[in-house]
């Protein structure tokens, strides 16, 4: 079976050492700082963590890190999309980004601005069901006038969504899914008569429709591409290619013949270093 890079073994040229407590703390602090930021550097950092630390972490620490990253994504989705996820314990399939994609598909969301009509989106990981509360057109606000009396204002509760709200989190979804080793899948392919199996994780490809607006800057006209219309597709990412830095490589769906769960034996090949053992 064609798998990923195999279990890391200290080599003659570049020995692989277990991650130190200091390095793991720095890794933890770095992704908590970077997740949700809209910069190229923060997006690239997700794959850097995978390539540098995947085989230096034990599988238990991989799973803890996967959950912790998912929890950070959850916090951002709660703030940006009013998505509230209830998970009973660490054993559930806890991938908030995947849950948001499922919601977009189920409710046929074609434009990110459609999220303005949802006041709250609840999801129960146990039942895998959504409960939606729709927003009122306007909400009331009160403030004190100069004479001390309360005055009431009505304002529109509309948020301007941006494609980066989803796109920049996708890199961290990939890292979380990669580190969640017990939930990796084995994808069987048939290409030019040759059968192969690849250990993969699920991610997504996002595509947006363009609407162009002409604006002015320093008296000169220029175009603004407002990317709101959205569609997405699932992608299976071979873990060996992702760990080599090829984040955009995926398996074309037309060559996939079967997808199954990873076995415990197959999972053990990714076991890194267990501290204290």
PASEBA-1860 file (N, C-alpha, C; in nm, 3 decimals):
! residues 277
1> XXXXXXXX> 0.085/-0.120/0.000/0.000/0.000/0.000/0.087/0.123/0.000 ~ 0.052/0.217/-0.081/0.125/0.343/-0.083/0.069/0.431/0.029 ~ 0.152/0.460/0.126/0.108/0.541/0.238/0.177/0.677/0.232 ~ 0.196/0.735/0.348/0.259/0.865/0.352/0.409/0.849/0.374 ~ 0.468/0.936/0.451/0.612/0.935/0.465/0.663/0.822/0.553 ~ 0.569/0.751/0.616/0.610/0.644/0.703/0.653/0.695/0.839 ~ 0.680/0.604/0.932/0.720/0.645/1.066/0.858/0.708/1.062 ~ 0.870/0.821/1.130/0.996/0.893/1.129/1.102/0.815/1.207
9> XXXXXXXX> 1.218/0.800/1.148/1.330/0.735/1.212/1.451/0.826/1.202 ~ 1.521/0.851/1.312/1.638/0.936/1.303/1.733/0.888/1.195 ~ 1.766/0.974/1.103/1.853/0.938/0.993/1.995/0.985/1.014 ~ 2.083/0.948/0.923/2.223/0.984/0.937/2.244/1.134/0.912 ~ 2.169/1.188/0.817/2.192/1.327/0.779/2.118/1.424/0.869 ~ 1.992/1.395/0.899/1.910/1.490/0.973/1.827/1.416/1.078 ~ 1.883/1.391/1.195/1.809/1.319/1.299/1.683/1.395/1.340 ~ 1.574/1.321/1.364/1.450/1.382/1.411/1.445/1.366/1.562
17> XXXXXXXX> 1.435/1.478/1.630/1.436/1.479/1.776/1.297/1.506/1.829 ~ 1.265/1.455/1.948/1.133/1.484/2.005/1.118/1.633/2.033 ~ 0.997/1.682/2.022/0.971/1.822/2.046/0.991/1.853/2.194 ~ 1.056/1.964/2.223/1.078/2.003/2.362/0.955/2.074/2.416 ~ 0.947/2.084/2.547/0.834/2.156/2.608/0.831/2.301/2.561 ~ 0.949/2.361/2.549/0.956/2.500/2.505/0.907/2.515/2.362 ~ 0.949/2.424/2.274/0.905/2.430/2.135/0.755/2.411/2.123 ~ 0.701/2.317/2.201/0.557/2.293/2.193/0.479/2.412/2.246
25> XXXXXXXX> 0.532/2.477/2.350/0.466/2.599/2.400/0.470/2.709/2.296 ~ 0.583/2.725/2.229/0.594/2.827/2.123/0.499/2.796/2.007 ~ 0.489/2.668/1.970/0.396/2.628/1.865/0.253/2.662/1.906 ~ 0.218/2.628/2.028/0.082/2.654/2.080/0.051/2.803/2.077 ~ 0.145/2.885/2.124/0.122/3.029/2.127/0.114/3.086/1.986 ~ 0.194/3.032/1.896/0.198/3.087/1.760/0.068/3.063/1.684 ~ 0.009/2.943/1.695/-0.114/2.921/1.619/-0.232/2.992/1.683 ~ -0.228/3.008/1.815/-0.336/3.085/1.878/-0.330/3.233/1.837
33> XXXXXXXX> -0.211/3.281/1.809/-0.197/3.418/1.760/-0.237/3.429/1.613 ~ -0.202/3.328/1.533/-0.216/3.338/1.388/-0.357/3.306/1.338 ~ -0.428/3.216/1.404/-0.559/3.174/1.356/-0.656/3.293/1.357 ~ -0.717/3.317/1.243/-0.812/3.427/1.231/-0.753/3.554/1.175 ~ -0.620/3.558/1.162/-0.558/3.677/1.104/-0.556/3.666/0.952 ~ -0.566/3.780/0.886/-0.577/3.783/0.740/-0.446/3.828/0.677 ~ -0.343/3.747/0.694/-0.214/3.778/0.632/-0.160/3.652/0.566 ~ -0.072/3.671/0.468/-0.011/3.557/0.401/0.075/3.478/0.499
41> XXXXXXXX> 0.149/3.549/0.584/0.239/3.482/0.678/0.163/3.390/0.773 ~ 0.049/3.437/0.825/-0.027/3.354/0.919/-0.088/3.233/0.848 ~ -0.130/3.249/0.723/-0.186/3.136/0.648/-0.079/3.031/0.619 ~ 0.041/3.075/0.582/0.150/2.981/0.552/0.199/2.910/0.677 ~ 0.179/2.970/0.793/0.231/2.913/0.917/0.166/2.778/0.949 ~ 0.043/2.758/0.905/-0.025/2.631/0.934/0.052/2.514/0.874 ~ 0.088/2.522/0.747/0.162/2.413/0.684/0.303/2.402/0.740 ~ 0.362/2.514/0.780/0.494/2.510/0.843/0.491/2.426/0.970
49> XXXXXXXX> 0.387/2.442/1.050/0.375/2.364/1.174/0.369/2.215/1.141 ~ 0.291/2.181/1.037/0.279/2.040/0.999/0.413/1.982/0.955 ~ 0.484/2.052/0.869/0.609/1.999/0.814/0.719/1.990/0.919 ~ 0.715/2.077/1.019/0.822/2.079/1.118/0.793/1.992/1.241 ~ 0.666/1.973/1.274/0.636/1.910/1.404/0.553/1.782/1.394 ~ 0.502/1.746/1.277/0.413/1.630/1.269/0.477/1.506/1.328 ~ 0.600/1.473/1.286/0.664/1.349/1.332/0.738/1.367/1.464 ~ 0.738/1.487/1.517/0.804/1.509/1.646/0.702/1.506/1.761
57> XXXXXXXX> 0.576/1.498/1.726/0.469/1.490/1.826/0.418/1.346/1.835 ~ 0.388/1.301/1.955/0.321/1.172/1.968/0.181/1.184/1.911 ~ 0.118/1.073/1.880/-0.018/1.077/1.827/-0.116/1.142/1.925 ~ -0.093/1.118/2.055/-0.179/1.181/2.154/-0.166/1.333/2.149 ~ -0.044/1.383/2.136/-0.024/1.528/2.130/-0.073/1.584/1.997 ~ -0.065/1.505/1.891/-0.124/1.548/1.763/-0.274/1.571/1.780 ~ -0.339/1.474/1.845/-0.485/1.484/1.859/-0.524/1.599/1.951 ~ -0.445/1.622/2.054/-0.473/1.737/2.141/-0.460/1.867/2.060
65> XXXXXXXX> -0.354/1.876/1.981/-0.332/1.998/1.902/-0.441/2.015/1.797 ~ -0.484/1.904/1.736/-0.593/1.911/1.637/-0.719/1.966/1.702 ~ -0.750/1.916/1.822/-0.869/1.964/1.893/-0.855/2.110/1.932 ~ -0.738/2.149/1.978/-0.716/2.286/2.024/-0.728/2.384/1.907 ~ -0.674/2.347/1.791/-0.688/2.432/1.672/-0.835/2.440/1.630 ~ -0.904/2.326/1.634/-1.047/2.325/1.600/-1.125/2.416/1.693 ~ -1.087/2.417/1.820/-1.156/2.502/1.917/-1.134/2.651/1.886 ~ -1.013/2.685/1.841/-0.986/2.824/1.802/-1.069/2.862/1.679
73> XXXXXXXX> -1.079/2.770/1.583/-1.164/2.795/1.465/-1.308/2.812/1.508 ~ -1.351/2.728/1.601/-1.487/2.736/1.656/-1.514/2.875/1.713 ~ -1.420/2.928/1.791/-1.437/3.060/1.852/-1.455/3.169/1.746 ~ -1.381/3.159/1.638/-1.390/3.260/1.533/-1.521/3.247/1.456 ~ -1.563/3.124/1.427/-1.689/3.103/1.356/-1.807/3.149/1.441 ~ -1.796/3.135/1.572/-1.902/3.183/1.660/-1.917/3.334/1.650 ~ -1.804/3.401/1.642/-1.805/3.547/1.634/-1.845/3.597/1.495 ~ -1.792/3.531/1.391/-1.814/3.579/1.255/-1.946/3.533/1.195
81> XXXXXXXX> -1.986/3.409/1.225/-2.104/3.351/1.159/-2.215/3.313/1.257 ~ -2.201/3.349/1.383/-2.301/3.316/1.485/-2.327/3.166/1.492 ~ -2.222/3.087/1.472/-2.233/2.942/1.476/-2.190/2.892/1.613 ~ -2.282/2.829/1.686/-2.256/2.778/1.820/-2.261/2.625/1.816 ~ -2.147/2.564/1.846/-2.134/2.419/1.835/-2.128/2.358/1.975 ~ -2.214/2.259/1.998/-2.215/2.187/2.125/-2.151/2.051/2.105 ~ -2.041/2.027/2.174/-1.975/1.897/2.164/-1.964/1.838/2.304 ~ -2.003/1.713/2.322/-2.008/1.654/2.456/-1.873/1.615/2.513
89> XXXXXXXX> -1.779/1.571/2.427/-1.649/1.527/2.477/-1.549/1.525/2.363 ~ -1.426/1.487/2.395/-1.320/1.489/2.294/-1.333/1.377/2.192 ~ -1.422/1.283/2.214/-1.431/1.168/2.123/-1.519/1.194/2.001 ~ -1.591/1.306/2.002/-1.677/1.334/1.888/-1.594/1.385/1.771 ~ -1.652/1.377/1.653/-1.586/1.429/1.533/-1.602/1.581/1.532 ~ -1.505/1.648/1.590/-1.517/1.791/1.617/-1.435/1.871/1.516 ~ -1.500/1.909/1.406/-1.435/1.989/1.303/-1.527/2.104/1.265 ~ -1.517/2.217/1.333/-1.610/2.329/1.312/-1.618/2.379/1.169
97> XXXXXXXX> -1.504/2.383/1.099/-1.506/2.431/0.961/-1.592/2.339/0.874 ~ -1.579/2.209/0.895/-1.659/2.112/0.821/-1.807/2.130/0.852 ~ -1.838/2.162/0.978/-1.977/2.186/1.017/-2.033/2.308/0.945 ~ -1.953/2.414/0.934/-1.997/2.533/0.862/-2.021/2.502/0.714 ~ -1.934/2.423/0.654/-1.953/2.385/0.513/-2.081/2.303/0.495 ~ -2.108/2.216/0.591/-2.233/2.139/0.585/-2.354/2.230/0.595 ~ -2.344/2.332/0.679/-2.454/2.427/0.692/-2.476/2.504/0.562 ~ -2.368/2.549/0.501/-2.378/2.621/0.374/-2.446/2.536/0.268
105> XXXXXXXX> -2.413/2.406/0.267/-2.474/2.315/0.171/-2.621/2.290/0.203 ~ -2.651/2.263/0.329/-2.788/2.229/0.368/-2.884/2.345/0.347 ~ -2.839/2.466/0.376/-2.924/2.584/0.364/-2.902/2.659/0.233 ~ -2.830/2.594/0.142/-2.814/2.645/0.005/-2.766/2.790/0.004 ~ -2.661/2.818/0.081/-2.605/2.952/0.088/-2.525/2.978/-0.039 ~ -2.562/3.080/-0.114/-2.493/3.115/-0.237/-2.414/3.245/-0.225 ~ -2.444/3.322/-0.122/-2.380/3.451/-0.102/-2.350/3.465/0.046 ~ -2.227/3.503/0.080/-2.189/3.513/0.221/-2.278/3.610/0.298
113> XXXXXXXX> -2.329/3.711/0.230/-2.415/3.808/0.298/-2.546/3.747/0.346 ~ -2.579/3.627/0.296/-2.700/3.560/0.344/-2.691/3.525/0.492 ~ -2.570/3.521/0.547/-2.555/3.493/0.689/-2.613/3.605/0.775 ~ -2.638/3.721/0.716/-2.698/3.830/0.792/-2.840/3.799/0.838 ~ -2.903/3.701/0.776/-3.041/3.669/0.816/-3.047/3.572/0.933 ~ -2.930/3.520/0.977/-2.927/3.426/1.088/-2.878/3.496/1.214 ~ -2.963/3.499/1.315/-2.924/3.556/1.443/-2.837/3.459/1.521 ~ -2.867/3.330/1.508/-2.791/3.227/1.580/-2.809/3.094/1.509
121> XXXXXXXX> -2.697/3.021/1.495/-2.699/2.888/1.436/-2.643/2.791/1.540 ~ -2.725/2.699/1.588/-2.681/2.600/1.686/-2.662/2.465/1.619 ~ -2.555/2.396/1.658/-2.529/2.262/1.605/-2.491/2.170/1.720 ~ -2.556/2.055/1.725/-2.530/1.953/1.826/-2.449/1.841/1.762 ~ -2.326/1.821/1.809/-2.241/1.718/1.751/-2.296/1.577/1.774 ~ -2.374/1.559/1.879/-2.429/1.426/1.908/-2.539/1.389/1.809 ~ -2.628/1.482/1.782/-2.740/1.455/1.692/-2.711/1.496/1.548 ~ -2.604/1.577/1.529/-2.567/1.629/1.397/-2.682/1.706/1.334
129> XXXXXXXX> -2.746/1.788/1.416/-2.859/1.867/1.369/-2.836/2.016/1.395 ~ -2.889/2.097/1.303/-2.884/2.242/1.317/-3.017/2.295/1.370 ~ -3.008/2.399/1.450/-3.125/2.477/1.489/-3.094/2.623/1.459 ~ -3.185/2.688/1.387/-3.158/2.823/1.338/-3.257/2.922/1.395 ~ -3.206/3.035/1.437/-3.290/3.148/1.478/-3.263/3.263/1.382 ~ -3.368/3.312/1.319/-3.352/3.419/1.220/-3.353/3.555/1.289 ~ -3.278/3.648/1.232/-3.263/3.779/1.291/-3.380/3.869/1.253 ~ -3.414/3.961/1.343/-3.509/4.066/1.308/-3.438/4.167/1.217
137> XXXXXXXX> -3.516/4.241/1.140/-3.455/4.334/1.046/-3.374/4.442/1.118 ~ -3.423/4.481/1.234/-3.356/4.587/1.307/-3.350/4.552/1.455 ~ -3.256/4.610/1.523/-3.249/4.594/1.667/-3.242/4.731/1.731 ~ -3.282/4.736/1.857/-3.288/4.863/1.928/-3.162/4.885/2.011 ~ -3.125/5.010/2.023/-3.013/5.047/2.110/-3.053/5.168/2.191 ~ -3.005/5.174/2.312/-3.038/5.286/2.399/-2.909/5.358/2.440 ~ -2.916/5.486/2.450/-2.804/5.564/2.500/-2.859/5.684/2.577 ~ -2.775/5.741/2.659/-2.818/5.854/2.740/-2.798/5.985/2.665
145> XXXXXXXX> -2.898/6.068/2.668/-2.889/6.200/2.606/-2.820/6.296/2.704 ~ -2.778/6.415/2.657/-2.710/6.511/2.747/-2.791/6.548/2.870 ~ -2.925/6.546/2.861/-3.006/6.583/2.978/-3.030/6.465/3.073 ~ -2.967/6.349/3.043/-2.977/6.234/3.132/-3.088/6.138/3.098 ~ -3.174/6.172/3.004/-3.283/6.081/2.967/-3.234/5.980/2.864 ~ -3.305/5.868/2.858/-3.269/5.764/2.761/-3.333/5.792/2.627 ~ -3.256/5.775/2.523/-3.309/5.788/2.388/-3.288/5.657/2.315 ~ -3.384/5.625/2.233/-3.385/5.498/2.161/-3.344/5.519/2.016
153> XXXXXXXX> -3.253/5.433/1.969/-3.213/5.437/1.830/-3.241/5.301/1.767 ~ -3.268/5.300/1.640/-3.287/5.176/1.565/-3.180/5.173/1.456 ~ -3.106/5.063/1.449/-3.003/5.055/1.346/-3.002/4.915/1.284 ~ -2.948/4.910/1.167/-2.945/4.786/1.091/-2.831/4.698/1.145 ~ -2.863/4.571/1.166/-2.764/4.478/1.221/-2.697/4.400/1.106 ~ -2.650/4.468/1.007/-2.593/4.400/0.892/-2.441/4.399/0.902 ~ -2.382/4.284/0.872/-2.238/4.269/0.873/-2.190/4.252/0.730 ~ -2.076/4.311/0.698/-2.015/4.295/0.567/-1.917/4.178/0.571
161> XXXXXXXX> -1.952/4.072/0.501/-1.867/3.953/0.500/-1.761/3.964/0.390 ~ -1.652/3.895/0.412/-1.541/3.894/0.317/-1.498/3.751/0.293 ~ -1.450/3.723/0.176/-1.407/3.586/0.145/-1.295/3.540/0.236 ~ -1.214/3.632/0.285/-1.105/3.592/0.373/-1.156/3.534/0.505 ~ -1.282/3.566/0.541/-1.340/3.508/0.662/-1.339/3.356/0.656 ~ -1.357/3.301/0.536/-1.353/3.157/0.517/-1.218/3.108/0.468 ~ -1.159/3.182/0.376/-1.040/3.132/0.307/-0.920/3.121/0.399 ~ -0.900/3.219/0.486/-0.783/3.216/0.573/-0.794/3.109/0.680
169> XXXXXXXX> -0.916/3.072/0.717/-0.933/2.964/0.815/-0.913/2.826/0.752 ~ -0.924/2.818/0.620/-0.912/2.688/0.552/-0.775/2.626/0.577 ~ -0.670/2.707/0.582/-0.535/2.654/0.606/-0.528/2.587/0.743 ~ -0.597/2.644/0.841/-0.596/2.587/0.976/-0.687/2.466/0.986 ~ -0.794/2.464/0.908/-0.877/2.343/0.900/-0.794/2.227/0.850 ~ -0.710/2.253/0.750/-0.626/2.147/0.693/-0.528/2.094/0.798 ~ -0.467/2.183/0.873/-0.373/2.139/0.976/-0.443/2.057/1.084 ~ -0.559/2.104/1.129/-0.634/2.031/1.230/-0.672/1.891/1.180
177> XXXXXXXX> -0.720/1.882/1.056/-0.759/1.753/1.000/-0.639/1.661/0.983 ~ -0.526/1.718/0.947/-0.403/1.639/0.930/-0.357/1.579/1.062 ~ -0.366/1.657/1.169/-0.319/1.610/1.300/-0.418/1.517/1.368 ~ -0.541/1.513/1.322/-0.642/1.426/1.380/-0.626/1.285/1.322 ~ -0.516/1.219/1.360/-0.469/1.100/1.290/-0.565/0.981/1.298 ~ -0.642/0.971/1.406/-0.733/0.857/1.418/-0.853/0.868/1.325 ~ -0.873/0.986/1.269/-0.986/1.005/1.177/-0.940/1.026/1.033 ~ -0.816/0.995/1.005/-0.770/0.997/0.866/-0.842/0.887/0.788
185> XXXXXXXX> -0.844/0.899/0.657/-0.909/0.801/0.572/-0.808/0.743/0.472 ~ -0.837/0.621/0.432/-0.759/0.557/0.326/-0.841/0.563/0.197 ~ -0.789/0.633/0.099/-0.859/0.655/-0.027/-0.797/0.567/-0.135 ~ -0.880/0.480/-0.192/-0.833/0.390/-0.299/-0.861/0.456/-0.434 ~ -0.761/0.451/-0.522/-0.775/0.513/-0.654/-0.744/0.412/-0.764 ~ -0.798/0.440/-0.878/-0.769/0.363/-0.998/-0.736/0.461/-1.109 ~ -0.610/0.458/-1.154/-0.565/0.552/-1.257/-0.479/0.478/-1.358 ~ -0.524/0.480/-1.483/-0.455/0.412/-1.593/-0.429/0.266/-1.559
193> XXXXXXXX> -0.531/0.202/-1.502/-0.523/0.060/-1.471/-0.447/0.026/-1.345 ~ -0.396/0.125/-1.274/-0.316/0.100/-1.154/-0.394/0.140/-1.031 ~ -0.404/0.045/-0.935/-0.473/0.071/-0.809/-0.371/0.115/-0.703 ~ -0.407/0.216/-0.628/-0.323/0.264/-0.519/-0.411/0.304/-0.401 ~ -0.351/0.308/-0.283/-0.419/0.357/-0.165/-0.337/0.472/-0.106 ~ -0.407/0.576/-0.064/-0.343/0.696/-0.012/-0.409/0.731/0.122 ~ -0.329/0.760/0.222/-0.382/0.808/0.349/-0.406/0.958/0.336 ~ -0.531/0.999/0.362/-0.573/1.136/0.331/-0.655/1.196/0.445
201> XXXXXXXX> -0.670/1.327/0.437/-0.768/1.397/0.520/-0.856/1.480/0.429 ~ -0.975/1.513/0.478/-1.070/1.588/0.397/-1.051/1.737/0.415 ~ -1.053/1.809/0.303/-1.052/1.954/0.308/-1.149/2.005/0.200 ~ -1.135/2.130/0.164/-1.233/2.193/0.076/-1.164/2.284/-0.026 ~ -1.231/2.299/-0.138/-1.191/2.398/-0.237/-1.303/2.501/-0.247 ~ -1.267/2.626/-0.227/-1.366/2.733/-0.230/-1.355/2.810/-0.360 ~ -1.468/2.845/-0.416/-1.473/2.925/-0.539/-1.576/3.035/-0.520 ~ -1.542/3.152/-0.566/-1.631/3.266/-0.549/-1.666/3.328/-0.683
209> XXXXXXXX> -1.787/3.381/-0.692/-1.828/3.456/-0.809/-1.785/3.601/-0.797 ~ -1.760/3.664/-0.910/-1.712/3.802/-0.911/-1.825/3.899/-0.942 ~ -1.830/4.005/-0.864/-1.910/4.121/-0.902/-1.816/4.240/-0.897 ~ -1.812/4.318/-1.000/-1.714/4.425/-1.013/-1.779/4.561/-0.989 ~ -1.712/4.639/-0.907/-1.759/4.774/-0.877/-1.648/4.873/-0.913 ~ -1.685/4.982/-0.978/-1.589/5.085/-1.013/-1.588/5.191/-0.903 ~ -1.471/5.217/-0.847/-1.460/5.316/-0.742/-1.352/5.417/-0.780 ~ -1.325/5.510/-0.690/-1.227/5.615/-0.716/-1.119/5.612/-0.608
217> XXXXXXXX> -0.996/5.632/-0.651/-0.885/5.646/-0.558/-0.792/5.754/-0.610 ~ -0.776/5.861/-0.533/-0.697/5.977/-0.576/-0.741/6.029/-0.712 ~ -0.874/6.025/-0.732/-0.929/6.079/-0.856/-0.923/5.985/-0.974 ~ -0.865/5.864/-0.954/-0.852/5.767/-1.064/-0.948/5.651/-1.041 ~ -1.018/5.607/-1.148/-1.109/5.493/-1.133/-1.031/5.362/-1.121 ~ -1.084/5.270/-1.039/-1.025/5.137/-1.031/-1.135/5.039/-0.995 ~ -1.110/4.911/-1.023/-1.211/4.808/-1.004/-1.194/4.740/-0.867 ~ -1.307/4.714/-0.805/-1.309/4.634/-0.683/-1.382/4.503/-0.714
225> XXXXXXXX> -1.314/4.391/-0.694/-1.378/4.261/-0.713/-1.439/4.217/-0.581 ~ -1.568/4.216/-0.575/-1.641/4.180/-0.454/-1.680/4.033/-0.465 ~ -1.606/3.947/-0.395/-1.623/3.802/-0.411/-1.717/3.750/-0.303 ~ -1.844/3.748/-0.332/-1.942/3.705/-0.233/-2.008/3.572/-0.271 ~ -2.040/3.553/-0.397/-2.106/3.429/-0.437/-2.010/3.312/-0.418 ~ -2.059/3.207/-0.355/-1.969/3.100/-0.312/-2.020/2.963/-0.352 ~ -1.929/2.876/-0.390/-1.958/2.734/-0.397/-1.831/2.662/-0.352 ~ -1.846/2.538/-0.309/-1.732/2.466/-0.257/-1.742/2.319/-0.294
233> XXXXXXXX> -1.629/2.252/-0.285/-1.624/2.110/-0.315/-1.529/2.043/-0.216 ~ -1.560/1.920/-0.180/-1.471/1.845/-0.092/-1.347/1.800/-0.168 ~ -1.236/1.800/-0.100/-1.110/1.754/-0.158/-1.042/1.659/-0.060 ~ -0.987/1.550/-0.113/-0.909/1.457/-0.031/-0.761/1.486/-0.054 ~ -0.693/1.524/0.056/-0.554/1.568/0.049/-0.462/1.455/0.096 ~ -0.372/1.403/0.011/-0.277/1.300/0.057/-0.184/1.359/0.163 ~ -0.177/1.292/0.276/-0.103/1.348/0.388/0.047/1.359/0.358 ~ 0.101/1.266/0.276/0.243/1.274/0.246/0.276/1.398/0.164
241> XXXXXXXX> 0.186/1.434/0.071/0.210/1.554/-0.010/0.194/1.681/0.074 ~ 0.096/1.679/0.163/0.075/1.796/0.250/0.195/1.818/0.341 ~ 0.249/1.710/0.397/0.363/1.722/0.487/0.491/1.759/0.415 ~ 0.493/1.742/0.283/0.610/1.785/0.206/0.598/1.930/0.161 ~ 0.487/1.995/0.200/0.470/2.137/0.167/0.378/2.164/0.051 ~ 0.324/2.058/-0.012/0.235/2.076/-0.128/0.090/2.084/-0.080 ~ 0.052/2.199/-0.033/-0.080/2.216/0.027/-0.193/2.204/-0.074 ~ -0.166/2.237/-0.200/-0.273/2.239/-0.299/-0.296/2.108/-0.373
249> XXXXXXXX> -0.219/2.003/-0.342/-0.233/1.876/-0.412/-0.350/1.798/-0.354 ~ -0.435/1.744/-0.441/-0.549/1.664/-0.396/-0.572/1.551/-0.495 ~ -0.659/1.457/-0.457/-0.692/1.343/-0.544/-0.819/1.377/-0.620 ~ -0.813/1.369/-0.750/-0.929/1.398/-0.834/-1.039/1.295/-0.807 ~ -1.161/1.343/-0.789/-1.271/1.256/-0.748/-1.300/1.146/-0.849 ~ -1.275/1.173/-0.978/-1.308/1.071/-1.080/-1.220/0.947/-1.070 ~ -1.108/0.954/-0.996/-1.019/0.838/-0.982/-1.039/0.765/-0.849 ~ -1.128/0.815/-0.764/-1.151/0.753/-0.634/-1.252/0.639/-0.648
257> XXXXXXXX> -1.213/0.520/-0.601/-1.302/0.404/-0.608/-1.357/0.362/-0.472 ~ -1.287/0.402/-0.364/-1.334/0.362/-0.231/-1.266/0.449/-0.126 ~ -1.336/0.470/-0.015/-1.282/0.545/0.099/-1.317/0.466/0.225 ~ -1.217/0.438/0.308/-1.241/0.363/0.431/-1.167/0.429/0.547 ~ -1.204/0.388/0.670/-1.137/0.439/0.789/-0.995/0.384/0.798 ~ -0.908/0.460/0.860/-0.772/0.413/0.883/-0.773/0.312/0.997 ~ -0.689/0.210/0.989/-0.680/0.110/1.096/-0.582/0.157/1.202 ~ -0.589/0.094/1.319/-0.496/0.128/1.428/-0.352/0.103/1.386
265> XXXXXXXX> -0.330/-0.005/1.314/-0.194/-0.037/1.268/-0.143/0.069/1.172 ~ -0.228/0.112/1.079/-0.187/0.216/0.985/-0.163/0.348/1.056 ~ -0.240/0.372/1.160/-0.225/0.496/1.235/-0.095/0.500/1.313 ~ -0.049/0.384/1.358/0.072/0.379/1.441/0.197/0.421/1.365 ~ 0.193/0.416/1.233/0.311/0.458/1.157/0.340/0.606/1.175 ~ 0.240/0.683/1.219/0.258/0.826/1.239/0.299/0.859/1.382 ~ 0.315/0.756/1.465/0.349/0.782/1.605/0.485/0.848/1.613 ~ 0.489/0.962/1.680/0.616/1.032/1.699/0.679/0.989/1.828
273> XXXXX> 0.725/1.086/1.904/0.796/1.057/2.027/0.704/1.075/2.146 ~ 0.695/0.974/2.231/0.621/0.985/2.356/0.716/1.029/2.467 ~ 0.687/1.144/2.522/0.774/1.196/2.627/0.768/1.105/2.749 ~ 0.884/1.080/2.805/0.889/1.002/2.928/0.888/0.853/2.904 ~ 0.895/0.811/2.777/0.894/0.667/2.749/1.024/0.627/2.682
END
